[in-house]
Amino acid sequence: MGRLLAPIILAMGLTASAASGAVIYDFEGVCSAGCAGTASAVIELDGYVPGDPLMAGDVVALSYTSSNGSFTASAAQIAGATVNGALPGPDDPTDSATFNIFLNAGGGTFSVTPVQWLVELGILPEDSGFMTDYTIELRDVPVPAGLPLALAGLGLLYVVARRRS
């Protein structure tokens, strides 16, 4: 029984540490057409690994603000979104971002090429400009409070089973 419990305990520990959480991208850029001054966007992704290709279920939230107004994608627009490309990782230069998010239900598009962004969202006029900066916030998935206690209990079972054999 002891030989069976050790791999289970190890697998539980590795599974808990391998979970990924939310990734928040906060973009800022200088308007070149459609809007004036600067524009910003916040994209929240769940379970996304920066630098990997975007998948349909990765996008959780998208909001955009410029001198033309603000737009926040609805759950229905995000649920049917089509995506492609990849968002940069924490150590990538700003000009490595190339991706498109095509929202459902008349939501519009949010596109970033290596040096420029183009936005057509909701009823806002088309905006475009040059990306100047972005920040990434990586949020880890918290370990459930009972997991350390459960692992300790399994470890105790392992010790007891080992003593008996």
C-alpha positions as CSV (number, residue, x, y, z in Angstrom):
1,M,0.0,0.0,0.0
2,G,2.9,2.3,0.7
3,R,4.2,2.0,-2.8
4,L,0.8,3.1,-4.1
5,L,0.4,6.2,-1.8
6,A,3.7,7.8,-2.6
7,P,2.9,8.5,-6.4
8,I,-0.5,9.7,-5.4
9,I,0.8,12.2,-3.0
10,L,3.5,13.4,-5.5
11,A,0.9,13.7,-8.3
12,M,-1.4,15.8,-6.0
13,G,1.4,18.1,-5.1
14,L,2.4,18.6,-8.8
15,T,-1.2,19.1,-9.9
16,A,-1.7,21.9,-7.3
17,S,1.4,23.8,-8.4
18,A,0.7,23.5,-12.1
19,A,-2.6,25.3,-12.1
20,S,-2.6,28.7,-13.9
21,G,-4.7,31.6,-13.1
22,A,-5.9,34.9,-14.7
23,V,-3.6,37.0,-16.9
24,I,-4.4,40.7,-17.2
25,Y,-3.0,42.7,-20.1
26,D,-3.2,46.5,-19.8
27,F,-2.4,48.2,-23.1
28,E,-1.7,51.9,-23.7
29,G,-1.2,53.6,-27.0
30,V,-1.1,56.9,-28.8
31,C,-4.0,57.6,-31.2
32,S,-3.2,58.2,-34.8
33,A,-6.7,58.1,-36.4
34,G,-10.2,58.2,-35.1
35,C,-9.3,59.2,-31.5
36,A,-7.2,61.9,-29.9
37,G,-4.5,61.6,-27.2
38,T,-4.1,58.1,-25.8
39,A,-6.2,55.0,-25.6
40,S,-6.1,52.0,-23.3
41,A,-7.4,48.5,-23.2
42,V,-7.6,45.8,-20.6
43,I,-7.9,42.2,-21.6
44,E,-8.4,39.4,-19.0
45,L,-7.6,35.9,-19.9
46,D,-8.2,32.7,-17.8
47,G,-5.7,29.9,-17.9
48,Y,-3.7,31.6,-20.6
49,V,0.1,31.2,-20.8
50,P,1.7,34.4,-22.2
51,G,3.3,33.7,-25.6
52,D,1.1,30.7,-26.3
53,P,-1.5,30.8,-29.1
54,L,-4.8,32.3,-28.0
55,M,-7.7,29.8,-27.8
56,A,-11.4,30.6,-28.1
57,G,-12.2,30.2,-24.3
58,D,-9.2,32.2,-23.1
59,V,-10.8,35.7,-23.2
60,V,-12.8,36.5,-20.0
61,A,-13.1,40.3,-20.3
62,L,-12.2,43.1,-22.7
63,S,-12.6,46.8,-22.1
64,Y,-11.4,49.8,-24.2
65,T,-11.3,53.6,-23.6
66,S,-10.3,56.4,-25.9
67,S,-11.4,60.0,-26.5
68,N,-14.4,58.5,-28.5
69,G,-15.8,56.8,-25.4
70,S,-15.6,53.5,-23.6
71,F,-16.6,49.9,-24.5
72,T,-16.8,46.8,-22.4
73,A,-17.6,43.5,-24.1
74,S,-20.6,41.6,-22.8
75,A,-20.5,38.0,-21.8
76,A,-22.4,37.0,-25.0
77,Q,-19.9,38.9,-27.2
78,I,-17.0,37.1,-25.4
79,A,-18.6,33.7,-25.4
80,G,-18.7,33.6,-29.2
81,A,-15.4,35.3,-29.8
82,T,-12.9,34.1,-32.4
83,V,-9.3,34.7,-31.6
84,N,-5.9,34.2,-33.2
85,G,-2.3,35.1,-32.6
86,A,-0.5,35.3,-29.2
87,L,-0.1,37.9,-26.6
88,P,3.5,38.7,-25.5
89,G,5.1,37.2,-22.4
90,P,6.4,39.3,-19.5
91,D,9.9,39.5,-21.0
92,D,8.9,40.1,-24.6
93,P,9.3,43.5,-26.2
94,T,6.1,45.5,-26.9
95,D,6.5,45.0,-30.6
96,S,6.1,41.3,-30.4
97,A,2.4,41.3,-29.9
98,T,0.3,40.1,-32.8
99,F,-3.3,39.0,-32.2
100,N,-6.9,39.5,-33.1
101,I,-10.1,39.2,-31.0
102,F,-13.3,39.1,-33.0
103,L,-16.2,39.5,-30.7
104,N,-19.6,38.0,-31.3
105,A,-23.0,39.7,-31.6
106,G,-21.8,43.0,-33.2
107,G,-19.1,43.5,-30.6
108,G,-16.4,44.3,-33.2
109,T,-12.7,43.6,-33.3
110,F,-9.6,44.4,-31.3
111,S,-6.4,43.8,-33.3
112,V,-2.7,44.4,-32.5
113,T,0.1,44.1,-35.0
114,P,3.8,44.4,-34.1
115,V,3.6,48.2,-33.9
116,Q,0.0,49.3,-34.3
117,W,-3.5,48.6,-33.0
118,L,-6.9,48.9,-34.7
119,V,-10.1,48.9,-32.8
120,E,-13.7,48.7,-34.0
121,L,-15.8,48.0,-31.0
122,G,-19.6,48.4,-30.5
123,I,-20.9,51.7,-31.7
124,L,-17.6,53.6,-31.2
125,P,-15.9,54.9,-34.3
126,E,-12.8,53.1,-35.6
127,D,-9.7,54.0,-33.7
128,S,-6.1,53.2,-34.5
129,G,-2.7,54.1,-33.1
130,F,0.7,53.0,-32.0
131,M,1.2,50.9,-29.0
132,T,3.5,52.5,-26.5
133,D,3.3,50.3,-23.4
134,Y,1.7,47.3,-21.8
135,T,1.8,45.6,-18.5
136,I,1.0,42.0,-17.5
137,E,-0.4,40.9,-14.2
138,L,-0.2,37.2,-13.6
139,R,-2.6,35.9,-10.9
140,D,-1.9,32.5,-9.5
141,V,-4.7,30.2,-8.7
142,P,-4.9,30.0,-4.9
143,V,-4.3,26.6,-3.3
144,P,-7.5,25.4,-1.6
145,A,-7.2,25.8,2.2
146,G,-7.8,22.1,2.8
147,L,-5.2,20.8,0.3
148,P,-2.2,21.1,2.8
149,L,-4.3,19.3,5.4
150,A,-5.3,16.6,3.0
151,L,-1.7,16.0,1.9
152,A,-0.6,15.8,5.6
153,G,-3.3,13.2,6.2
154,L,-2.2,11.2,3.2
155,G,1.4,11.4,4.4
156,L,0.3,10.1,7.8
157,L,-1.5,7.2,6.1
158,Y,1.6,6.4,4.2
159,V,3.7,6.4,7.4
160,V,1.2,4.2,9.2
161,A,1.0,1.8,6.3
162,R,4.7,1.6,6.0
163,R,5.2,0.8,9.7
164,R,2.7,-2.1,9.4
165,S,4.5,-3.7,6.5
